Amino acid sequence: MTGLSTILIVVGLFLAGGVYSFSKQRMPKGVIVLLLIASVMCLLAGVLRLQGIWE
C-alpha cells in the first residue's frame, strides 16, 4: 500500500512544480487550473492511502 501512496505523492509534487513553473511562464489559466486540480487529487489520494483511510 505504501508504494502506490509514495508514487501518488511524488506525482502530485511533480505536478505542483509544474503549476509553479507554468504560472511563472504566464501560460493559459486553463492549463494551470488543470494541473492544480490534478496535483491536489494526487496528493490527497496519496495521503489518504498512506493513512489507511482510502484503500
Summary of the structure (lengths in Angstrom):
residues: 55
radius of gyration: 12.4
end to end distance: 8.0
largest distance: 38.1
contacts: 148
relative contact order: 0.24
helix: 84%
strand: 0%
